[in-house]
Amino acid sequence: MIEHFAARRPFSGHIEFLIVDNGIENKVSGDLEFANAKFKNWGESNTYEGFEDIDLMRVVIHPLIVRYQGVVTELPRNPSNPFAERTAPVTVREDTTKQLTEYLLTDLEGNTISDYDAGQTIILHIKTENRVGDTVTINLNDNEHDFKRKGVFLENDTLETQITSNHMEIELEVTDQRTTENENTAPQKPKRTA
């Protein structure tokens, strides 16, 4: 039988190591798996110290890869790793749903606020997903206050901005509500009278 395997292509298998106490096999102490192996040599023996009337065979194999107690060791010329976990390829699909996930106001220390006063500087936080490069419009809808961004009033409390990151922080200055008398408009030239 050994001659049959010796002439064939590489093979795989495992060797179980048993603990023997007083001639009784107690438990498996290890399992050595091997692959891409060839027989090196073999021989028969009828005696082995401590065992009488047992036919023993000495087999020498030359594996290119072994796994013992979860550790894989292989020779550089090993053509394949049969111990590698076989899993189906995973295709990761990136969620490209564009979302405005949240917007909120904080004070300069980062505390969330719902009330503010004229003269106060606040931060508008805009949180998005997959919106970088898009333009968003946010209406702050405040009937008592107006807002300035970089010194310019927001028309009808509406901010239109291009998203540059998934979490933007925009500084706004709170002012009293403008009326037609105190609109921040350019001064008019006086009319000439004749």
GUKEKOL-977592 format. One record per residue (C-alpha): residue in three letters; x, y, z. Coordinates in Angstrom, 2 decimals. Each point is the difference from the previous one (the first is absolute). Last residue first. Example, Ala and Ser with C-alpha at 12.3 -4.5 7.8 and 13.67 -1.06 7.14 Angstrom:
# GUKEKOL-977592
<atom><code>SER</code><east>13.67</east><north>-1.06</north><up>7.14</up></atom>
<atom><code>ALA</code><east>-1.37</east><north>-3.44</north><up>0.66</up></atom>
***
This chain:
# GUKEKOL-977592
<atom><code>ALA</code><east>-33.76</east><north>122.59</north><up>-8.31</up></atom>
<atom><code>THR</code><east>0.19</east><north>-2.87</north><up>2.43</up></atom>
<atom><code>ARG</code><east>2.57</east><north>-2.62</north><up>-0.18</up></atom>
<atom><code>LYS</code><east>-0.74</east><north>-3.26</north><up>1.75</up></atom>
<atom><code>PRO</code><east>2.41</east><north>-1.10</north><up>2.77</up></atom>
<atom><code>LYS</code><east>1.94</east><north>-3.09</north><up>-0.83</up></atom>
<atom><code>GLN</code><east>-1.38</east><north>-3.04</north><up>1.77</up></atom>
<atom><code>PRO</code><east>2.02</east><north>-1.79</north><up>2.68</up></atom>
<atom><code>ALA</code><east>0.65</east><north>-3.67</north><up>-0.72</up></atom>
<atom><code>THR</code><east>-2.40</east><north>-2.32</north><up>1.71</up></atom>
<atom><code>ASN</code><east>0.06</east><north>-1.66</north><up>3.40</up></atom>
<atom><code>GLU</code><east>-3.68</east><north>0.30</north><up>0.64</up></atom>
<atom><code>ASN</code><east>-0.63</east><north>2.30</north><up>2.98</up></atom>
<atom><code>GLU</code><east>-3.16</east><north>1.79</north><up>-1.13</up></atom>
<atom><code>THR</code><east>-1.46</east><north>-2.96</north><up>-1.93</up></atom>
<atom><code>THR</code><east>0.41</east><north>-2.12</north><up>3.10</up></atom>
<atom><code>ARG</code><east>2.86</east><north>-2.26</north><up>0.90</up></atom>
<atom><code>GLN</code><east>-0.39</east><north>-2.56</north><up>2.76</up></atom>
<atom><code>ASP</code><east>2.71</east><north>0.52</north><up>2.61</up></atom>
<atom><code>THR</code><east>3.33</east><north>-1.56</north><up>-0.81</up></atom>
<atom><code>VAL</code><east>1.58</east><north>-3.44</north><up>0.50</up></atom>
<atom><code>GLU</code><east>3.48</east><north>-0.51</north><up>-1.53</up></atom>
<atom><code>LEU</code><east>0.54</east><north>-3.34</north><up>-1.69</up></atom>
<atom><code>GLU</code><east>3.02</east><north>-2.33</north><up>-0.06</up></atom>
<atom><code>ILE</code><east>-0.36</east><north>-3.04</north><up>-2.23</up></atom>
<atom><code>GLU</code><east>1.17</east><north>-3.41</north><up>1.16</up></atom>
<atom><code>MET</code><east>-0.01</east><north>-2.76</north><up>-2.61</up></atom>
<atom><code>HIS</code><east>-0.17</east><north>-3.72</north><up>0.61</up></atom>
<atom><code>ASN</code><east>0.03</east><north>-2.28</north><up>-3.05</up></atom>
<atom><code>SER</code><east>2.42</east><north>2.36</north><up>-1.77</up></atom>
<atom><code>THR</code><east>0.00</east><north>2.73</north><up>-2.68</up></atom>
<atom><code>ILE</code><east>-3.77</east><north>0.46</north><up>-0.39</up></atom>
<atom><code>GLN</code><east>-0.79</east><north>3.08</north><up>-2.09</up></atom>
<atom><code>THR</code><east>-2.12</east><north>2.57</north><up>1.76</up></atom>
<atom><code>GLU</code><east>-3.43</east><north>1.60</north><up>-0.11</up></atom>
<atom><code>LEU</code><east>-1.10</east><north>1.51</north><up>3.30</up></atom>
<atom><code>THR</code><east>-3.53</east><north>1.32</north><up>0.37</up></atom>
<atom><code>ASP</code><east>-1.02</east><north>2.40</north><up>2.79</up></atom>
<atom><code>ASN</code><east>-2.16</east><north>1.87</north><up>-2.58</up></atom>
<atom><code>GLU</code><east>3.21</east><north>1.22</north><up>-1.72</up></atom>
<atom><code>LEU</code><east>2.99</east><north>-0.82</north><up>2.21</up></atom>
<atom><code>PHE</code><east>1.64</east><north>3.29</north><up>0.90</up></atom>
<atom><code>VAL</code><east>3.65</east><north>0.47</north><up>-1.01</up></atom>
<atom><code>GLY</code><east>2.73</east><north>0.62</north><up>2.59</up></atom>
<atom><code>LYS</code><east>1.73</east><north>-3.36</north><up>-0.45</up></atom>
<atom><code>ARG</code><east>-3.35</east><north>-1.72</north><up>0.53</up></atom>
<atom><code>LYS</code><east>-2.66</east><north>2.22</north><up>1.52</up></atom>
<atom><code>PHE</code><east>-3.22</east><north>-1.13</north><up>1.60</up></atom>
<atom><code>ASP</code><east>-3.38</east><north>1.56</north><up>0.71</up></atom>
<atom><code>HIS</code><east>-2.00</east><north>-0.18</north><up>3.19</up></atom>
<atom><code>GLU</code><east>-3.58</east><north>0.11</north><up>1.29</up></atom>
<atom><code>ASN</code><east>-1.92</east><north>-1.85</north><up>-2.74</up></atom>
<atom><code>ASP</code><east>2.58</east><north>-2.80</north><up>-0.29</up></atom>
<atom><code>ASN</code><east>-0.34</east><north>-2.50</north><up>-2.84</up></atom>
<atom><code>LEU</code><east>3.54</east><north>-1.55</north><up>-0.14</up></atom>
<atom><code>ASN</code><east>-0.43</east><north>-1.01</north><up>-3.64</up></atom>
<atom><code>ILE</code><east>2.70</east><north>-2.37</north><up>-1.23</up></atom>
<atom><code>THR</code><east>0.92</east><north>-0.34</north><up>-3.67</up></atom>
<atom><code>VAL</code><east>2.52</east><north>-2.59</north><up>-1.13</up></atom>
<atom><code>THR</code><east>2.49</east><north>0.07</north><up>-2.88</up></atom>
<atom><code>ASP</code><east>1.71</east><north>-3.26</north><up>-0.88</up></atom>
<atom><code>GLY</code><east>3.78</east><north>-0.48</north><up>-0.19</up></atom>
<atom><code>VAL</code><east>0.11</east><north>-2.32</north><up>3.02</up></atom>
<atom><code>ARG</code><east>-3.51</east><north>-1.46</north><up>0.42</up></atom>
<atom><code>ASN</code><east>0.71</east><north>-3.70</north><up>0.61</up></atom>
<atom><code>GLU</code><east>-1.20</east><north>0.22</north><up>3.60</up></atom>
<atom><code>THR</code><east>-0.73</east><north>3.31</north><up>1.70</up></atom>
<atom><code>LYS</code><east>0.37</east><north>1.85</north><up>3.30</up></atom>
<atom><code>ILE</code><east>-0.44</east><north>3.79</north><up>0.06</up></atom>
<atom><code>HIS</code><east>0.98</east><north>1.73</north><up>3.25</up></atom>
<atom><code>LEU</code><east>-1.06</east><north>3.66</north><up>0.27</up></atom>
<atom><code>ILE</code><east>2.26</east><north>1.78</north><up>2.50</up></atom>
<atom><code>ILE</code><east>-1.15</east><north>3.02</north><up>2.00</up></atom>
<atom><code>THR</code><east>1.31</east><north>3.53</north><up>0.57</up></atom>
<atom><code>GLN</code><east>-2.20</east><north>2.08</north><up>2.32</up></atom>
<atom><code>GLY</code><east>-0.79</east><north>3.65</north><up>-0.70</up></atom>
<atom><code>ALA</code><east>-3.73</east><north>-0.63</north><up>-0.04</up></atom>
<atom><code>ASP</code><east>-0.87</east><north>-2.81</north><up>2.37</up></atom>
<atom><code>TYR</code><east>-0.16</east><north>-3.79</north><up>-0.24</up></atom>
<atom><code>ASP</code><east>-2.43</east><north>-2.79</north><up>0.80</up></atom>
<atom><code>SER</code><east>0.07</east><north>-3.59</north><up>-1.25</up></atom>
<atom><code>ILE</code><east>3.54</east><north>-0.83</north><up>1.04</up></atom>
<atom><code>THR</code><east>2.31</east><north>-3.00</north><up>-0.24</up></atom>
<atom><code>ASN</code><east>3.25</east><north>0.62</north><up>1.90</up></atom>
<atom><code>GLY</code><east>3.08</east><north>0.15</north><up>-2.26</up></atom>
<atom><code>GLU</code><east>1.91</east><north>2.70</north><up>1.93</up></atom>
<atom><code>LEU</code><east>-0.79</east><north>2.66</north><up>-2.64</up></atom>
<atom><code>ASP</code><east>-3.72</east><north>-0.60</north><up>0.49</up></atom>
<atom><code>THR</code><east>-1.70</east><north>-2.76</north><up>-1.91</up></atom>
<atom><code>LEU</code><east>-2.65</east><north>-0.23</north><up>-2.71</up></atom>
<atom><code>LEU</code><east>-1.15</east><north>-3.15</north><up>-1.73</up></atom>
<atom><code>TYR</code><east>-0.13</east><north>-1.71</north><up>-3.37</up></atom>
<atom><code>GLU</code><east>-0.44</east><north>-3.66</north><up>-0.56</up></atom>
<atom><code>THR</code><east>0.14</east><north>-2.86</north><up>-2.48</up></atom>
<atom><code>LEU</code><east>-0.07</east><north>1.88</north><up>-3.30</up></atom>
<atom><code>GLN</code><east>0.10</east><north>-3.08</north><up>-2.14</up></atom>
<atom><code>LYS</code><east>1.28</east><north>-1.19</north><up>-3.35</up></atom>
<atom><code>THR</code><east>-0.34</east><north>-3.75</north><up>-0.38</up></atom>
<atom><code>THR</code><east>3.33</east><north>-1.31</north><up>-1.28</up></atom>
<atom><code>ASP</code><east>0.18</east><north>-3.00</north><up>2.27</up></atom>
<atom><code>GLU</code><east>3.20</east><north>-1.74</north><up>-1.01</up></atom>
<atom><code>ARG</code><east>-0.47</east><north>-3.50</north><up>-1.21</up></atom>
<atom><code>VAL</code><east>2.52</east><north>-2.40</north><up>1.37</up></atom>
<atom><code>THR</code><east>0.23</east><north>-3.15</north><up>-2.05</up></atom>
<atom><code>VAL</code><east>1.18</east><north>-2.90</north><up>2.07</up></atom>
<atom><code>PRO</code><east>1.61</east><north>-2.92</north><up>-1.75</up></atom>
<atom><code>ALA</code><east>-1.35</east><north>-3.29</north><up>1.28</up></atom>
<atom><code>THR</code><east>2.01</east><north>-1.46</north><up>2.78</up></atom>
<atom><code>ARG</code><east>2.43</east><north>-2.88</north><up>0.13</up></atom>
<atom><code>GLU</code><east>2.20</east><north>0.28</north><up>3.01</up></atom>
<atom><code>ALA</code><east>3.62</east><north>-0.69</north><up>-0.81</up></atom>
<atom><code>PHE</code><east>0.93</east><north>-3.53</north><up>1.03</up></atom>
<atom><code>PRO</code><east>0.40</east><north>-1.23</north><up>-3.59</up></atom>
<atom><code>ASN</code><east>2.92</east><north>2.40</north><up>-0.48</up></atom>
<atom><code>SER</code><east>1.43</east><north>-0.39</north><up>-3.49</up></atom>
<atom><code>PRO</code><east>3.22</east><north>-0.60</north><up>-1.98</up></atom>
<atom><code>ASN</code><east>2.40</east><north>-0.48</north><up>2.94</up></atom>
<atom><code>ARG</code><east>3.44</east><north>1.04</north><up>-1.27</up></atom>
<atom><code>PRO</code><east>0.62</east><north>2.36</north><up>2.91</up></atom>
<atom><code>LEU</code><east>-0.58</east><north>-2.77</north><up>2.55</up></atom>
<atom><code>GLU</code><east>-3.04</east><north>0.24</north><up>2.20</up></atom>
<atom><code>THR</code><east>-0.96</east><north>0.38</north><up>3.62</up></atom>
<atom><code>VAL</code><east>-3.61</east><north>0.55</north><up>1.08</up></atom>
<atom><code>VAL</code><east>-0.80</east><north>0.48</north><up>3.69</up></atom>
<atom><code>GLY</code><east>-3.49</east><north>-1.06</north><up>1.13</up></atom>
<atom><code>GLN</code><east>1.16</east><north>-2.66</north><up>2.44</up></atom>
<atom><code>TYR</code><east>2.13</east><north>-1.59</north><up>-2.72</up></atom>
<atom><code>ARG</code><east>-0.36</east><north>0.84</north><up>-3.68</up></atom>
<atom><code>VAL</code><east>2.48</east><north>-1.32</north><up>-2.53</up></atom>
<atom><code>ILE</code><east>1.19</east><north>1.02</north><up>-3.49</up></atom>
<atom><code>LEU</code><east>2.54</east><north>-1.42</north><up>-2.45</up></atom>
<atom><code>PRO</code><east>-0.35</east><north>-3.47</north><up>1.48</up></atom>
<atom><code>HIS</code><east>2.84</east><north>-2.55</north><up>-0.14</up></atom>
<atom><code>ILE</code><east>-1.19</east><north>-3.33</north><up>1.30</up></atom>
<atom><code>VAL</code><east>1.92</east><north>-2.64</north><up>1.88</up></atom>
<atom><code>VAL</code><east>-1.90</east><north>-3.17</north><up>0.85</up></atom>
<atom><code>ARG</code><east>1.06</east><north>-2.55</north><up>2.61</up></atom>
<atom><code>MET</code><east>-2.35</east><north>-2.95</north><up>0.20</up></atom>
<atom><code>LEU</code><east>-0.85</east><north>-1.93</north><up>3.11</up></atom>
<atom><code>ASP</code><east>-1.56</east><north>-3.42</north><up>0.32</up></atom>
<atom><code>ILE</code><east>-0.93</east><north>-0.53</north><up>3.62</up></atom>
<atom><code>ASP</code><east>0.77</east><north>-3.27</north><up>1.80</up></atom>
<atom><code>GLU</code><east>1.98</east><north>1.74</north><up>2.68</up></atom>
<atom><code>PHE</code><east>-0.06</east><north>3.69</north><up>0.83</up></atom>
<atom><code>GLY</code><east>2.25</east><north>1.39</north><up>2.76</up></atom>
<atom><code>GLU</code><east>3.02</east><north>0.53</north><up>-2.25</up></atom>
<atom><code>TYR</code><east>-1.04</east><north>-0.45</north><up>-3.61</up></atom>
<atom><code>THR</code><east>0.19</east><north>-3.21</north><up>-1.87</up></atom>
<atom><code>ASN</code><east>-1.39</east><north>-1.28</north><up>-3.25</up></atom>
<atom><code>SER</code><east>1.46</east><north>2.71</north><up>-2.21</up></atom>
<atom><code>GLU</code><east>-0.94</east><north>1.13</north><up>-3.48</up></atom>
<atom><code>GLY</code><east>1.57</east><north>2.73</north><up>-2.13</up></atom>
<atom><code>TRP</code><east>-0.75</east><north>3.24</north><up>-1.71</up></atom>
<atom><code>ASN</code><east>1.65</east><north>2.70</north><up>-2.05</up></atom>
<atom><code>LYS</code><east>-0.49</east><north>3.61</north><up>-1.17</up></atom>
<atom><code>PHE</code><east>-3.70</east><north>-0.21</north><up>-0.79</up></atom>
<atom><code>LYS</code><east>-1.29</east><north>3.21</north><up>-1.55</up></atom>
<atom><code>ALA</code><east>-1.98</east><north>2.83</north><up>1.57</up></atom>
<atom><code>ASN</code><east>-2.01</east><north>2.90</north><up>-1.45</up></atom>
<atom><code>ALA</code><east>-1.94</east><north>0.05</north><up>3.26</up></atom>
<atom><code>PHE</code><east>0.38</east><north>-0.59</north><up>3.72</up></atom>
<atom><code>GLU</code><east>-2.19</east><north>0.06</north><up>3.06</up></atom>
<atom><code>LEU</code><east>1.48</east><north>-0.68</north><up>3.42</up></atom>
<atom><code>ASP</code><east>-2.59</east><north>-0.80</north><up>2.64</up></atom>
<atom><code>GLY</code><east>0.80</east><north>0.31</north><up>3.65</up></atom>
<atom><code>SER</code><east>-0.28</east><north>-1.49</north><up>3.46</up></atom>
<atom><code>VAL</code><east>-2.82</east><north>-2.38</north><up>-0.85</up></atom>
<atom><code>LYS</code><east>-1.23</east><north>-1.75</north><up>3.10</up></atom>
<atom><code>ASN</code><east>0.41</east><north>-3.00</north><up>2.24</up></atom>
<atom><code>GLU</code><east>1.35</east><north>-2.85</north><up>-2.10</up></atom>
<atom><code>ILE</code><east>0.58</east><north>-2.82</north><up>2.47</up></atom>
<atom><code>GLY</code><east>3.34</east><north>-1.89</north><up>0.11</up></atom>
<atom><code>ASN</code><east>0.78</east><north>1.15</north><up>3.51</up></atom>
<atom><code>ASP</code><east>-0.60</east><north>3.63</north><up>-1.03</up></atom>
<atom><code>VAL</code><east>0.04</east><north>0.85</north><up>-3.71</up></atom>
<atom><code>ILE</code><east>-0.38</east><north>3.63</north><up>-1.06</up></atom>
<atom><code>LEU</code><east>-0.89</east><north>0.07</north><up>-3.67</up></atom>
<atom><code>PHE</code><east>1.42</east><north>2.04</north><up>-2.87</up></atom>
<atom><code>GLU</code><east>-2.18</east><north>-0.04</north><up>-3.10</up></atom>
<atom><code>ILE</code><east>1.69</east><north>0.33</north><up>-3.38</up></atom>
<atom><code>HIS</code><east>-1.80</east><north>1.69</north><up>-2.86</up></atom>
<atom><code>GLY</code><east>-0.34</east><north>-0.31</north><up>-3.74</up></atom>
<atom><code>SER</code><east>1.06</east><north>1.46</north><up>-3.33</up></atom>
<atom><code>PHE</code><east>1.39</east><north>-1.41</north><up>-3.24</up></atom>
<atom><code>PRO</code><east>2.54</east><north>0.91</north><up>-2.67</up></atom>
<atom><code>ARG</code><east>-0.22</east><north>-1.91</north><up>-3.30</up></atom>
<atom><code>ARG</code><east>0.31</east><north>-3.74</north><up>-0.19</up></atom>
<atom><code>ALA</code><east>2.98</east><north>-2.38</north><up>0.00</up></atom>
<atom><code>ALA</code><east>0.32</east><north>-0.11</north><up>3.78</up></atom>
<atom><code>PHE</code><east>-3.73</east><north>-0.50</north><up>0.45</up></atom>
<atom><code>HIS</code><east>-0.07</east><north>-3.36</north><up>-1.81</up></atom>
<atom><code>GLU</code><east>3.29</east><north>-1.09</north><up>1.56</up></atom>
<atom><code>ILE</code><east>-1.57</east><north>0.63</north><up>3.40</up></atom>
<atom><code>MET</code><east>-2.77</east><north>-2.47</north><up>-0.85</up></atom>
***
